[in-house]
Amino acid sequence: MPKPVLYTIHLSPPCRAVELTARALGLEFEHKIVNLVAKEQLKPEFMKLNPKHTVPVLDDDGTIITESHAIMIYLVRKYGGDDALYPSDLVQQARVNEALHFESGVLFARLRFITELVFFKRKPEVPEDRIELVRTAYRLLEDSLTDDFVAGPQLTIADFSCVSTVASALGFITATAEEFPRIHAWIARLKQLPYYEETNGVGAAELGQLVTKQLEANRQT
Ligand SMILES: N[C@@H](CCC(=O)N[C@@H](CS)C(=O)NCC(=O)O)C(=O)O
């Protein structure tokens, strides 16, 4: 059986969420890097795989799956030795789904409304109200973090999803530990995973730096 192929780029939070899931499962991918700055996602061969032209995309022996949340669930169900990362129990699974939808609809959406302005529209400034929306999202997450992890006392794919975006946003929209103690404690918990830094920490920090650098470049033009 060939390795599953992941179309990916390490700067992308949803790609890193899928990579964290794979590391937790001990699963290896064949990587196909999609350079978004060079607009490789708009090439006809990629558009054929994913007409929404986003990464990540999984090709598992000809089965194509788009959307990081769907990919993570698929990987756990197909390759997980158990259901710990995506519980079969109805209520526990609903908690994970809640957090996955929160990531998709609130956390990532608000981050993307900023990165799109910076990288694709080349705006010199990010309007304050967009930054404020990210801070509000931090607050919503802070208030929901009543357990060690986002969907309860156990680590799940919802943590991988949320931390991929939050760690990226924190690179350029800061939030102190005094203001958001639960978020900081949760990230510290995730940093204890032996594969966290390599799989998420590095790319998240790089994205933060790149946003700042791109804003400076946008101001020069
Ligand atoms: N909800 C999607 C979001 C994917 C997404 O927006 N990916 C961005 C990179 S972070 C992308 O591929 N952007 C390129 C484009 O929209 O053309 C997921 O979770 O997979």
The ligand as an ORCA input file, in Angstrom:
! r2SCAN-3c Opt
* xyz 0 1
  N     -11.191     25.180      6.135
  C     -10.038     24.804      5.363
  C      -9.141     26.017      5.177
  C      -8.024     25.760      4.206
  C      -7.344     27.053      3.762
  O      -7.965     28.130      3.701
  N      -6.057     26.937      3.422
  C      -5.313     28.087      2.954
  C      -3.900     28.068      3.530
  S      -3.923     28.292      5.266
  C      -5.181     28.018      1.434
  O      -4.962     26.970      0.896
  N      -5.307     29.179      0.761
  C      -5.130     29.282     -0.658
  C      -6.329     29.796     -1.382
  O      -7.394     30.001     -0.772
  O      -6.207     30.004     -2.599
  C      -9.301     23.644      6.050
  O      -9.430     23.522      7.277
  O      -8.632     22.853      5.366
*
